[in-house]
Amino acid sequence: MEKLLIAIVNGLVEKQEDVNVTSSTSDEDITIYTLHTHREDVGRIIGKKGRIIHAIRTVMRAAASKQGMKIAVEVESEPKE
């Protein structure tokens, strides 16, 4: 699942080397994927009115449901260096 998320996001961002995904599990057996990217690319991932991140979450949930998983996708930006 992480590879799918990275593949989708790498097509959207300019700084692909800064894309990183971490995963954790919540109490309800939901796997939470936290997407870390460069601050300048956050807008590209979220999109106007959140349309792109909504589409990414929809695709990820569909892929996860085929494997019997429940997931959530969150976005965080890395600080500028």
PyMOL Python script that loads the backbone (N, CA, C, O; Angstrom):
from pymol import cmd

cmd.read_pdbstr("""\
ATOM      1  N   MET A   1       0.827  -1.200   0.000  1.00  0.00           N
ATOM      2  CA  MET A   1       0.000   0.000   0.000  1.00  0.00           C
ATOM      3  C   MET A   1       0.865   1.257   0.000  1.00  0.00           C
ATOM      4  O   MET A   1       0.531   2.256  -0.636  1.00  0.00           O
ATOM      5  N   GLU A   2       1.978   1.192   0.720  1.00  0.00           N
ATOM      6  CA  GLU A   2       2.862   2.360   0.754  1.00  0.00           C
ATOM      7  C   GLU A   2       3.429   2.651  -0.626  1.00  0.00           C
ATOM      8  O   GLU A   2       3.562   3.811  -1.015  1.00  0.00           O
ATOM      9  N   LYS A   3       3.764   1.599  -1.367  1.00  0.00           N
ATOM     10  CA  LYS A   3       4.319   1.787  -2.709  1.00  0.00           C
ATOM     11  C   LYS A   3       3.302   2.434  -3.636  1.00  0.00           C
ATOM     12  O   LYS A   3       3.663   3.273  -4.461  1.00  0.00           O
ATOM     13  N   LEU A   4       2.037   2.055  -3.509  1.00  0.00           N
ATOM     14  CA  LEU A   4       0.987   2.660  -4.323  1.00  0.00           C
ATOM     15  C   LEU A   4       0.857   4.140  -4.013  1.00  0.00           C
ATOM     16  O   LEU A   4       0.774   4.962  -4.925  1.00  0.00           O
ATOM     17  N   LEU A   5       0.838   4.486  -2.735  1.00  0.00           N
ATOM     18  CA  LEU A   5       0.726   5.885  -2.329  1.00  0.00           C
ATOM     19  C   LEU A   5       1.912   6.703  -2.834  1.00  0.00           C
ATOM     20  O   LEU A   5       1.733   7.816  -3.330  1.00  0.00           O
ATOM     21  N   ILE A   6       3.110   6.162  -2.710  1.00  0.00           N
ATOM     22  CA  ILE A   6       4.302   6.879  -3.177  1.00  0.00           C
ATOM     23  C   ILE A   6       4.257   7.048  -4.692  1.00  0.00           C
ATOM     24  O   ILE A   6       4.631   8.104  -5.203  1.00  0.00           O
ATOM     25  N   ALA A   7       3.809   6.034  -5.413  1.00  0.00           N
ATOM     26  CA  ALA A   7       3.724   6.124  -6.874  1.00  0.00           C
ATOM     27  C   ALA A   7       2.740   7.204  -7.306  1.00  0.00           C
ATOM     28  O   ALA A   7       3.008   7.944  -8.253  1.00  0.00           O
ATOM     29  N   ILE A   8       1.620   7.298  -6.629  1.00  0.00           N
ATOM     30  CA  ILE A   8       0.626   8.327  -6.957  1.00  0.00           C
ATOM     31  C   ILE A   8       1.190   9.711  -6.681  1.00  0.00           C
ATOM     32  O   ILE A   8       1.086  10.607  -7.519  1.00  0.00           O
ATOM     33  N   VAL A   9       1.785   9.884  -5.513  1.00  0.00           N
ATOM     34  CA  VAL A   9       2.267  11.201  -5.096  1.00  0.00           C
ATOM     35  C   VAL A   9       3.462  11.651  -5.930  1.00  0.00           C
ATOM     36  O   VAL A   9       3.581  12.836  -6.243  1.00  0.00           O
ATOM     37  N   ASN A  10       4.348  10.725  -6.296  1.00  0.00           N
ATOM     38  CA  ASN A  10       5.519  11.100  -7.088  1.00  0.00           C
ATOM     39  C   ASN A  10       5.126  11.687  -8.437  1.00  0.00           C
ATOM     40  O   ASN A  10       5.882  12.477  -9.002  1.00  0.00           O
ATOM     41  N   GLY A  11       3.975  11.324  -8.960  1.00  0.00           N
ATOM     42  CA  GLY A  11       3.495  11.902 -10.202  1.00  0.00           C
ATOM     43  C   GLY A  11       2.987  13.322 -10.046  1.00  0.00           C
ATOM     44  O   GLY A  11       2.770  14.014 -11.041  1.00  0.00           O
ATOM     45  N   LEU A  12       2.795  13.766  -8.819  1.00  0.00           N
ATOM     46  CA  LEU A  12       2.220  15.093  -8.566  1.00  0.00           C
ATOM     47  C   LEU A  12       3.247  16.134  -8.101  1.00  0.00           C
ATOM     48  O   LEU A  12       3.082  17.325  -8.367  1.00  0.00           O
ATOM     49  N   VAL A  13       4.281  15.701  -7.423  1.00  0.00           N
ATOM     50  CA  VAL A  13       5.201  16.638  -6.784  1.00  0.00           C
ATOM     51  C   VAL A  13       6.422  16.913  -7.643  1.00  0.00           C
ATOM     52  O   VAL A  13       6.734  16.161  -8.565  1.00  0.00           O
ATOM     53  N   GLU A  14       7.107  18.005  -7.325  1.00  0.00           N
ATOM     54  CA  GLU A  14       8.351  18.343  -8.008  1.00  0.00           C
ATOM     55  C   GLU A  14       9.558  17.757  -7.295  1.00  0.00           C
ATOM     56  O   GLU A  14      10.529  17.372  -7.947  1.00  0.00           O
ATOM     57  N   LYS A  15       9.518  17.681  -5.977  1.00  0.00           N
ATOM     58  CA  LYS A  15      10.650  17.198  -5.188  1.00  0.00           C
ATOM     59  C   LYS A  15      10.363  15.780  -4.716  1.00  0.00           C
ATOM     60  O   LYS A  15      10.004  15.552  -3.561  1.00  0.00           O
ATOM     61  N   GLN A  16      10.527  14.839  -5.629  1.00  0.00           N
ATOM     62  CA  GLN A  16      10.194  13.450  -5.349  1.00  0.00           C
ATOM     63  C   GLN A  16      11.087  12.832  -4.281  1.00  0.00           C
ATOM     64  O   GLN A  16      10.678  11.903  -3.584  1.00  0.00           O
ATOM     65  N   GLU A  17      12.297  13.344  -4.154  1.00  0.00           N
ATOM     66  CA  GLU A  17      13.218  12.786  -3.154  1.00  0.00           C
ATOM     67  C   GLU A  17      12.767  13.080  -1.722  1.00  0.00           C
ATOM     68  O   GLU A  17      13.229  12.426  -0.787  1.00  0.00           O
ATOM     69  N   ASP A  18      11.869  14.055  -1.537  1.00  0.00           N
ATOM     70  CA  ASP A  18      11.391  14.400  -0.205  1.00  0.00           C
ATOM     71  C   ASP A  18      10.120  13.654   0.190  1.00  0.00           C
ATOM     72  O   ASP A  18       9.619  13.846   1.298  1.00  0.00           O
ATOM     73  N   VAL A  19       9.593  12.812  -0.686  1.00  0.00           N
ATOM     74  CA  VAL A  19       8.370  12.076  -0.393  1.00  0.00           C
ATOM     75  C   VAL A  19       8.717  10.870   0.482  1.00  0.00           C
ATOM     76  O   VAL A  19       9.599  10.075   0.158  1.00  0.00           O
ATOM     77  N   ASN A  20       7.994  10.761   1.598  1.00  0.00           N
ATOM     78  CA  ASN A  20       8.211   9.671   2.540  1.00  0.00           C
ATOM     79  C   ASN A  20       6.861   9.305   3.157  1.00  0.00           C
ATOM     80  O   ASN A  20       6.031  10.178   3.413  1.00  0.00           O
ATOM     81  N   VAL A  21       6.650   8.026   3.389  1.00  0.00           N
ATOM     82  CA  VAL A  21       5.394   7.564   3.976  1.00  0.00           C
ATOM     83  C   VAL A  21       5.708   6.750   5.226  1.00  0.00           C
ATOM     84  O   VAL A  21       6.556   5.858   5.203  1.00  0.00           O
ATOM     85  N   THR A  22       5.016   7.070   6.314  1.00  0.00           N
ATOM     86  CA  THR A  22       5.113   6.275   7.529  1.00  0.00           C
ATOM     87  C   THR A  22       3.731   5.706   7.821  1.00  0.00           C
ATOM     88  O   THR A  22       2.716   6.299   7.457  1.00  0.00           O
ATOM     89  N   SER A  23       3.700   4.570   8.472  1.00  0.00           N
ATOM     90  CA  SER A  23       2.407   3.966   8.785  1.00  0.00           C
ATOM     91  C   SER A  23       2.329   3.639  10.270  1.00  0.00           C
ATOM     92  O   SER A  23       3.333   3.347  10.921  1.00  0.00           O
ATOM     93  N   SER A  24       1.119   3.698  10.776  1.00  0.00           N
ATOM     94  CA  SER A  24       0.842   3.325  12.158  1.00  0.00           C
ATOM     95  C   SER A  24      -0.555   2.718  12.193  1.00  0.00           C
ATOM     96  O   SER A  24      -1.325   2.860  11.243  1.00  0.00           O
ATOM     97  N   THR A  25      -0.875   2.044  13.284  1.00  0.00           N
ATOM     98  CA  THR A  25      -2.176   1.392  13.413  1.00  0.00           C
ATOM     99  C   THR A  25      -2.923   2.000  14.584  1.00  0.00           C
ATOM    100  O   THR A  25      -2.359   2.193  15.660  1.00  0.00           O
ATOM    101  N   SER A  26      -4.196   2.299  14.369  1.00  0.00           N
ATOM    102  CA  SER A  26      -5.020   2.853  15.441  1.00  0.00           C
ATOM    103  C   SER A  26      -5.691   1.725  16.213  1.00  0.00           C
ATOM    104  O   SER A  26      -5.508   0.549  15.898  1.00  0.00           O
ATOM    105  N   ASP A  27      -6.466   2.091  17.222  1.00  0.00           N
ATOM    106  CA  ASP A  27      -7.142   1.113  18.069  1.00  0.00           C
ATOM    107  C   ASP A  27      -8.205   0.314  17.311  1.00  0.00           C
ATOM    108  O   ASP A  27      -8.489  -0.829  17.669  1.00  0.00           O
ATOM    109  N   GLU A  28      -8.790   0.901  16.275  1.00  0.00           N
ATOM    110  CA  GLU A  28      -9.855   0.235  15.520  1.00  0.00           C
ATOM    111  C   GLU A  28      -9.307  -0.558  14.341  1.00  0.00           C
ATOM    112  O   GLU A  28     -10.051  -0.835  13.400  1.00  0.00           O
ATOM    113  N   ASP A  29      -8.025  -0.934  14.361  1.00  0.00           N
ATOM    114  CA  ASP A  29      -7.375  -1.681  13.280  1.00  0.00           C
ATOM    115  C   ASP A  29      -7.393  -0.922  11.952  1.00  0.00           C
ATOM    116  O   ASP A  29      -7.515  -1.525  10.886  1.00  0.00           O
ATOM    117  N   ILE A  30      -7.275   0.373  12.026  1.00  0.00           N
ATOM    118  CA  ILE A  30      -7.160   1.207  10.836  1.00  0.00           C
ATOM    119  C   ILE A  30      -5.692   1.573  10.680  1.00  0.00           C
ATOM    120  O   ILE A  30      -5.072   2.094  11.606  1.00  0.00           O
ATOM    121  N   THR A  31      -5.144   1.300   9.512  1.00  0.00           N
ATOM    122  CA  THR A  31      -3.766   1.665   9.229  1.00  0.00           C
ATOM    123  C   THR A  31      -3.748   3.101   8.743  1.00  0.00           C
ATOM    124  O   THR A  31      -4.426   3.444   7.775  1.00  0.00           O
ATOM    125  N   ILE A  32      -2.974   3.938   9.412  1.00  0.00           N
ATOM    126  CA  ILE A  32      -2.879   5.357   9.064  1.00  0.00           C
ATOM    127  C   ILE A  32      -1.558   5.591   8.351  1.00  0.00           C
ATOM    128  O   ILE A  32      -0.487   5.383   8.921  1.00  0.00           O
ATOM    129  N   TYR A  33      -1.642   6.027   7.095  1.00  0.00           N
ATOM    130  CA  TYR A  33      -0.456   6.363   6.325  1.00  0.00           C
ATOM    131  C   TYR A  33      -0.278   7.870   6.384  1.00  0.00           C
ATOM    132  O   TYR A  33      -1.154   8.628   5.967  1.00  0.00           O
ATOM    133  N   THR A  34       0.870   8.299   6.907  1.00  0.00           N
ATOM    134  CA  THR A  34       1.178   9.718   6.993  1.00  0.00           C
ATOM    135  C   THR A  34       2.173  10.033   5.893  1.00  0.00           C
ATOM    136  O   THR A  34       3.270   9.476   5.846  1.00  0.00           O
ATOM    137  N   LEU A  35       1.778  10.926   5.019  1.00  0.00           N
ATOM    138  CA  LEU A  35       2.573  11.300   3.862  1.00  0.00           C
ATOM    139  C   LEU A  35       3.372  12.544   4.207  1.00  0.00           C
ATOM    140  O   LEU A  35       2.804  13.589   4.524  1.00  0.00           O
ATOM    141  N   HIS A  36       4.686  12.428   4.145  1.00  0.00           N
ATOM    142  CA  HIS A  36       5.570  13.554   4.413  1.00  0.00           C
ATOM    143  C   HIS A  36       6.130  14.027   3.076  1.00  0.00           C
ATOM    144  O   HIS A  36       6.645  13.229   2.293  1.00  0.00           O
ATOM    145  N   THR A  37       6.028  15.307   2.825  1.00  0.00           N
ATOM    146  CA  THR A  37       6.541  15.867   1.581  1.00  0.00           C
ATOM    147  C   THR A  37       7.088  17.259   1.843  1.00  0.00           C
ATOM    148  O   THR A  37       6.890  17.820   2.921  1.00  0.00           O
ATOM    149  N   HIS A  38       7.768  17.808   0.867  1.00  0.00           N
ATOM    150  CA  HIS A  38       8.332  19.144   0.999  1.00  0.00           C
ATOM    151  C   HIS A  38       7.197  20.157   1.106  1.00  0.00           C
ATOM    152  O   HIS A  38       6.133  19.981   0.513  1.00  0.00           O
ATOM    153  N   ARG A  39       7.433  21.196   1.854  1.00  0.00           N
ATOM    154  CA  ARG A  39       6.419  22.219   2.095  1.00  0.00           C
ATOM    155  C   ARG A  39       5.861  22.806   0.799  1.00  0.00           C
ATOM    156  O   ARG A  39       4.671  23.110   0.717  1.00  0.00           O
ATOM    157  N   GLU A  40       6.710  22.967  -0.207  1.00  0.00           N
ATOM    158  CA  GLU A  40       6.270  23.566  -1.470  1.00  0.00           C
ATOM    159  C   GLU A  40       5.342  22.645  -2.258  1.00  0.00           C
ATOM    160  O   GLU A  40       4.614  23.115  -3.132  1.00  0.00           O
ATOM    161  N   ASP A  41       5.353  21.351  -1.971  1.00  0.00           N
ATOM    162  CA  ASP A  41       4.536  20.397  -2.715  1.00  0.00           C
ATOM    163  C   ASP A  41       3.215  20.060  -2.037  1.00  0.00           C
ATOM    164  O   ASP A  41       2.407  19.328  -2.609  1.00  0.00           O
ATOM    165  N   VAL A  42       2.979  20.564  -0.855  1.00  0.00           N
ATOM    166  CA  VAL A  42       1.745  20.235  -0.134  1.00  0.00           C
ATOM    167  C   VAL A  42       0.517  20.698  -0.914  1.00  0.00           C
ATOM    168  O   VAL A  42      -0.480  19.980  -0.986  1.00  0.00           O
ATOM    169  N   GLY A  43       0.584  21.874  -1.486  1.00  0.00           N
ATOM    170  CA  GLY A  43      -0.543  22.395  -2.265  1.00  0.00           C
ATOM    171  C   GLY A  43      -0.854  21.540  -3.480  1.00  0.00           C
ATOM    172  O   GLY A  43      -2.013  21.409  -3.873  1.00  0.00           O
ATOM    173  N   ARG A  44       0.170  20.964  -4.069  1.00  0.00           N
ATOM    174  CA  ARG A  44      -0.037  20.090  -5.226  1.00  0.00           C
ATOM    175  C   ARG A  44      -0.757  18.812  -4.819  1.00  0.00           C
ATOM    176  O   ARG A  44      -1.536  18.266  -5.600  1.00  0.00           O
ATOM    177  N   ILE A  45      -0.510  18.337  -3.623  1.00  0.00           N
ATOM    178  CA  ILE A  45      -1.142  17.106  -3.155  1.00  0.00           C
ATOM    179  C   ILE A  45      -2.575  17.373  -2.695  1.00  0.00           C
ATOM    180  O   ILE A  45      -3.464  16.555  -2.933  1.00  0.00           O
ATOM    181  N   ILE A  46      -2.800  18.497  -2.047  1.00  0.00           N
ATOM    182  CA  ILE A  46      -4.140  18.799  -1.543  1.00  0.00           C
ATOM    183  C   ILE A  46      -5.056  19.249  -2.675  1.00  0.00           C
ATOM    184  O   ILE A  46      -6.200  18.801  -2.751  1.00  0.00           O
ATOM    185  N   GLY A  47      -4.578  20.121  -3.552  1.00  0.00           N
ATOM    186  CA  GLY A  47      -5.380  20.586  -4.674  1.00  0.00           C
ATOM    187  C   GLY A  47      -6.415  21.620  -4.264  1.00  0.00           C
ATOM    188  O   GLY A  47      -6.582  21.928  -3.084  1.00  0.00           O
ATOM    189  N   LYS A  48      -7.099  22.145  -5.259  1.00  0.00           N
ATOM    190  CA  LYS A  48      -8.137  23.141  -4.998  1.00  0.00           C
ATOM    191  C   LYS A  48      -9.298  22.493  -4.261  1.00  0.00           C
ATOM    192  O   LYS A  48      -9.851  21.483  -4.696  1.00  0.00           O
ATOM    193  N   LYS A  49      -9.647  23.092  -3.149  1.00  0.00           N
ATOM    194  CA  LYS A  49     -10.742  22.619  -2.295  1.00  0.00           C
ATOM    195  C   LYS A  49     -10.561  21.166  -1.856  1.00  0.00           C
ATOM    196  O   LYS A  49     -11.536  20.485  -1.537  1.00  0.00           O
ATOM    197  N   GLY A  50      -9.304  20.690  -1.840  1.00  0.00           N
ATOM    198  CA  GLY A  50      -9.018  19.351  -1.363  1.00  0.00           C
ATOM    199  C   GLY A  50      -9.390  18.233  -2.319  1.00  0.00           C
ATOM    200  O   GLY A  50      -9.502  17.078  -1.908  1.00  0.00           O
ATOM    201  N   ARG A  51      -9.581  18.560  -3.584  1.00  0.00           N
ATOM    202  CA  ARG A  51     -10.047  17.557  -4.537  1.00  0.00           C
ATOM    203  C   ARG A  51      -9.014  16.467  -4.801  1.00  0.00           C
ATOM    204  O   ARG A  51      -9.375  15.297  -4.929  1.00  0.00           O
ATOM    205  N   ILE A  52      -7.744  16.830  -4.884  1.00  0.00           N
ATOM    206  CA  ILE A  52      -6.721  15.833  -5.207  1.00  0.00           C
ATOM    207  C   ILE A  52      -6.517  14.876  -4.041  1.00  0.00           C
ATOM    208  O   ILE A  52      -6.462  13.663  -4.248  1.00  0.00           O
ATOM    209  N   ILE A  53      -6.405  15.390  -2.825  1.00  0.00           N
ATOM    210  CA  ILE A  53      -6.215  14.503  -1.675  1.00  0.00           C
ATOM    211  C   ILE A  53      -7.442  13.624  -1.475  1.00  0.00           C
ATOM    212  O   ILE A  53      -7.319  12.478  -1.041  1.00  0.00           O
ATOM    213  N   HIS A  54      -8.608  14.141  -1.781  1.00  0.00           N
ATOM    214  CA  HIS A  54      -9.824  13.337  -1.685  1.00  0.00           C
ATOM    215  C   HIS A  54      -9.767  12.186  -2.693  1.00  0.00           C
ATOM    216  O   HIS A  54     -10.137  11.060  -2.362  1.00  0.00           O
ATOM    217  N   ALA A  55      -9.313  12.454  -3.904  1.00  0.00           N
ATOM    218  CA  ALA A  55      -9.191  11.413  -4.920  1.00  0.00           C
ATOM    219  C   ALA A  55      -8.139  10.380  -4.518  1.00  0.00           C
ATOM    220  O   ALA A  55      -8.341   9.180  -4.708  1.00  0.00           O
ATOM    221  N   ILE A  56      -7.015  10.846  -3.961  1.00  0.00           N
ATOM    222  CA  ILE A  56      -5.973   9.921  -3.499  1.00  0.00           C
ATOM    223  C   ILE A  56      -6.531   9.010  -2.410  1.00  0.00           C
ATOM    224  O   ILE A  56      -6.297   7.802  -2.430  1.00  0.00           O
ATOM    225  N   ARG A  57      -7.261   9.579  -1.469  1.00  0.00           N
ATOM    226  CA  ARG A  57      -7.840   8.778  -0.384  1.00  0.00           C
ATOM    227  C   ARG A  57      -8.839   7.766  -0.914  1.00  0.00           C
ATOM    228  O   ARG A  57      -8.901   6.639  -0.422  1.00  0.00           O
ATOM    229  N   THR A  58      -9.621   8.154  -1.912  1.00  0.00           N
ATOM    230  CA  THR A  58     -10.600   7.248  -2.507  1.00  0.00           C
ATOM    231  C   THR A  58      -9.912   6.059  -3.166  1.00  0.00           C
ATOM    232  O   THR A  58     -10.326   4.916  -2.973  1.00  0.00           O
ATOM    233  N   VAL A  59      -8.863   6.322  -3.943  1.00  0.00           N
ATOM    234  CA  VAL A  59      -8.124   5.248  -4.604  1.00  0.00           C
ATOM    235  C   VAL A  59      -7.481   4.327  -3.571  1.00  0.00           C
ATOM    236  O   VAL A  59      -7.520   3.104  -3.711  1.00  0.00           O
ATOM    237  N   MET A  60      -6.893   4.915  -2.539  1.00  0.00           N
ATOM    238  CA  MET A  60      -6.221   4.121  -1.520  1.00  0.00           C
ATOM    239  C   MET A  60      -7.217   3.258  -0.744  1.00  0.00           C
ATOM    240  O   MET A  60      -6.927   2.101  -0.443  1.00  0.00           O
ATOM    241  N   ARG A  61      -8.381   3.810  -0.420  1.00  0.00           N
ATOM    242  CA  ARG A  61      -9.393   3.029   0.291  1.00  0.00           C
ATOM    243  C   ARG A  61      -9.897   1.872  -0.570  1.00  0.00           C
ATOM    244  O   ARG A  61     -10.124   0.771  -0.068  1.00  0.00           O
ATOM    245  N   ALA A  62     -10.070   2.124  -1.864  1.00  0.00           N
ATOM    246  CA  ALA A  62     -10.530   1.067  -2.768  1.00  0.00           C
ATOM    247  C   ALA A  62      -9.500  -0.057  -2.843  1.00  0.00           C
ATOM    248  O   ALA A  62      -9.858  -1.234  -2.796  1.00  0.00           O
ATOM    249  N   ALA A  63      -8.238   0.298  -2.959  1.00  0.00           N
ATOM    250  CA  ALA A  63      -7.182  -0.719  -3.008  1.00  0.00           C
ATOM    251  C   ALA A  63      -7.100  -1.480  -1.688  1.00  0.00           C
ATOM    252  O   ALA A  63      -6.877  -2.691  -1.681  1.00  0.00           O
ATOM    253  N   ALA A  64      -7.277  -0.781  -0.584  1.00  0.00           N
ATOM    254  CA  ALA A  64      -7.207  -1.425   0.727  1.00  0.00           C
ATOM    255  C   ALA A  64      -8.396  -2.358   0.953  1.00  0.00           C
ATOM    256  O   ALA A  64      -8.240  -3.425   1.547  1.00  0.00           O
ATOM    257  N   SER A  65      -9.565  -1.969   0.490  1.00  0.00           N
ATOM    258  CA  SER A  65     -10.748  -2.807   0.712  1.00  0.00           C
ATOM    259  C   SER A  65     -10.628  -4.137  -0.026  1.00  0.00           C
ATOM    260  O   SER A  65     -11.165  -5.146   0.430  1.00  0.00           O
ATOM    261  N   LYS A  66      -9.926  -4.148  -1.166  1.00  0.00           N
ATOM    262  CA  LYS A  66      -9.705  -5.400  -1.878  1.00  0.00           C
ATOM    263  C   LYS A  66      -8.831  -6.358  -1.077  1.00  0.00           C
ATOM    264  O   LYS A  66      -8.890  -7.572  -1.272  1.00  0.00           O
ATOM    265  N   GLN A  67      -8.024  -5.809  -0.179  1.00  0.00           N
ATOM    266  CA  GLN A  67      -7.161  -6.622   0.670  1.00  0.00           C
ATOM    267  C   GLN A  67      -7.752  -6.808   2.067  1.00  0.00           C
ATOM    268  O   GLN A  67      -7.113  -7.394   2.940  1.00  0.00           O
ATOM    269  N   GLY A  68      -8.962  -6.312   2.275  1.00  0.00           N
ATOM    270  CA  GLY A  68      -9.622  -6.459   3.565  1.00  0.00           C
ATOM    271  C   GLY A  68      -9.079  -5.530   4.636  1.00  0.00           C
ATOM    272  O   GLY A  68      -9.187  -5.827   5.826  1.00  0.00           O
ATOM    273  N   MET A  69      -8.501  -4.418   4.231  1.00  0.00           N
ATOM    274  CA  MET A  69      -7.913  -3.456   5.172  1.00  0.00           C
ATOM    275  C   MET A  69      -8.763  -2.194   5.261  1.00  0.00           C
ATOM    276  O   MET A  69      -9.566  -1.899   4.376  1.00  0.00           O
ATOM    277  N   LYS A  70      -8.568  -1.465   6.339  1.00  0.00           N
ATOM    278  CA  LYS A  70      -9.131  -0.127   6.487  1.00  0.00           C
ATOM    279  C   LYS A  70      -7.957   0.823   6.653  1.00  0.00           C
ATOM    280  O   LYS A  70      -7.069   0.583   7.471  1.00  0.00           O
ATOM    281  N   ILE A  71      -7.951   1.915   5.868  1.00  0.00           N
ATOM    282  CA  ILE A  71      -6.823   2.837   5.935  1.00  0.00           C
ATOM    283  C   ILE A  71      -7.301   4.278   5.980  1.00  0.00           C
ATOM    284  O   ILE A  71      -8.456   4.587   5.687  1.00  0.00           O
ATOM    285  N   ALA A  72      -6.378   5.143   6.356  1.00  0.00           N
ATOM    286  CA  ALA A  72      -6.569   6.586   6.313  1.00  0.00           C
ATOM    287  C   ALA A  72      -5.266   7.191   5.807  1.00  0.00           C
ATOM    288  O   ALA A  72      -4.188   6.649   6.052  1.00  0.00           O
ATOM    289  N   VAL A  73      -5.366   8.311   5.105  1.00  0.00           N
ATOM    290  CA  VAL A  73      -4.187   8.988   4.573  1.00  0.00           C
ATOM    291  C   VAL A  73      -4.163  10.403   5.124  1.00  0.00           C
ATOM    292  O   VAL A  73      -5.141  11.142   5.003  1.00  0.00           O
ATOM    293  N   GLU A  74      -3.039  10.780   5.733  1.00  0.00           N
ATOM    294  CA  GLU A  74      -2.837  12.125   6.252  1.00  0.00           C
ATOM    295  C   GLU A  74      -1.644  12.754   5.551  1.00  0.00           C
ATOM    296  O   GLU A  74      -0.760  12.049   5.065  1.00  0.00           O
ATOM    297  N   VAL A  75      -1.619  14.089   5.497  1.00  0.00           N
ATOM    298  CA  VAL A  75      -0.538  14.806   4.826  1.00  0.00           C
ATOM    299  C   VAL A  75       0.158  15.716   5.824  1.00  0.00           C
ATOM    300  O   VAL A  75      -0.488  16.460   6.562  1.00  0.00           O
ATOM    301  N   GLU A  76       1.491  15.648   5.836  1.00  0.00           N
ATOM    302  CA  GLU A  76       2.312  16.562   6.646  1.00  0.00           C
ATOM    303  C   GLU A  76       3.425  17.083   5.765  1.00  0.00           C
ATOM    304  O   GLU A  76       3.872  16.395   4.847  1.00  0.00           O
ATOM    305  N   SER A  77       3.871  18.289   6.037  1.00  0.00           N
ATOM    306  CA  SER A  77       4.969  18.852   5.248  1.00  0.00           C
ATOM    307  C   SER A  77       6.248  18.852   6.070  1.00  0.00           C
ATOM    308  O   SER A  77       6.230  19.021   7.289  1.00  0.00           O
ATOM    309  N   GLU A  78       7.338  18.662   5.379  1.00  0.00           N
ATOM    310  CA  GLU A  78       8.652  18.731   6.031  1.00  0.00           C
ATOM    311  C   GLU A  78       9.049  20.196   6.107  1.00  0.00           C
ATOM    312  O   GLU A  78       8.764  20.951   5.178  1.00  0.00           O
ATOM    313  N   PRO A  79       9.699  20.620   7.183  1.00  0.00           N
ATOM    314  CA  PRO A  79      10.143  22.012   7.270  1.00  0.00           C
ATOM    315  C   PRO A  79      11.233  22.306   6.247  1.00  0.00           C
ATOM    316  O   PRO A  79      12.018  21.429   5.886  1.00  0.00           O
ATOM    317  N   LYS A  80      11.269  23.550   5.788  1.00  0.00           N
ATOM    318  CA  LYS A  80      12.334  23.955   4.858  1.00  0.00           C
ATOM    319  C   LYS A  80      13.671  23.916   5.541  1.00  0.00           C
ATOM    320  O   LYS A  80      13.788  24.226   6.726  1.00  0.00           O
ATOM    321  N   GLU A  81      14.680  23.532   4.788  1.00  0.00           N
ATOM    322  CA  GLU A  81      16.024  23.479   5.363  1.00  0.00           C
ATOM    323  C   GLU A  81      16.803  24.699   4.936  1.00  0.00           C
ATOM    324  O   GLU A  81      17.965  24.852   5.313  1.00  0.00           O
TER     325      GLU A  81
END
""", "prot")
cmd.dss("prot")
cmd.show_as("cartoon", "prot")
cmd.util.cbc("prot")
cmd.orient("prot")
